Amino acid sequence: MAVLDAFRTSGCDVLGVTELARHTALPKTTVHRLAARLVATGMLERQGSAFRLGLRLFELGALVPRQRILRDAAQTVMADLRQSTRHTAHLAIRDGADVMYVEILYGADAPATPVHVGGRWPLHATAVGKAILAFSSRDDVDAVLRTDLARVSRRTVSAPGLLGAEMATIRRTGCAFDREESQAGLVCVASPIFDAHGVVAGLSLAGWSARMRLARAAGAVHEAAAVLSRQLDHRLPTIP
């Protein structure tokens, strides 16, 4: 697992034995032996003298129930949202203090976003992360507010008091916003998705700050998230 996780923590698609040893703190001989076994099982593939993640991992990841159900339910809704707005649609779930993106449909008129399918970003620095967090338990919100809220961009909300106030607004309106907080020139609006047990994911639209009308996009995203929640057999909670 340490060898496989090195590709996530390093942000590199291809790693050699030396890089793997550095990221795992394992001896090169151990890394070489483990990598060879992972190649034999299809978890890794060779690229010259280096390694990259194998298709076996993709096959296994596609079987994760929560991700599969969410992606299957979201495909049509996300495609309609992208076509009607020409912005980029994201579907993400929470993993600790981060969001992990499980599907992205890129819009024709949208900028490149700093994330990819399987990639992570801090909860507090994304609209979709804030949408999920706002409808999480009070303990979860407090735990995040007590952490070091890193500034991803110069506009990232990193003050606990300000972020806490924003959580209250999101719970009231059902929409969260990223106003160039994750990347300069990029804005985003998101709403939470619920199943029978509570919030399970978030849906967002991202676009150019100079072109995207956040108020109009917010209505479209909120409606699409409500459709997905109904498909997951949950009645949306009343927003006070």
Buried (B, 14 or more C-beta within 10 A) or exposed (E): EBBBEBBEEBEBEBBBBEBBBBBBEBEEEBBEEBBEEBBEEBBBBEEEEBBEBBEBBEEEEEEEEEBEBBBEBBEEBBEBBBEEBBBBBBBBBBEEBBBBBBBBBBBEEBBEBBBEBBBBBBBBBBBBBBBBBBBBEEEBBEBBBEEEBEEBBEBBBBEBEEBBEBBEEBBEBBBBBBBBBBBEEBBBBBBBBBBEEEBBBBBBBBBBBEEBEBEEBBEBBBEBBBBBBEBBEBEBBEEE
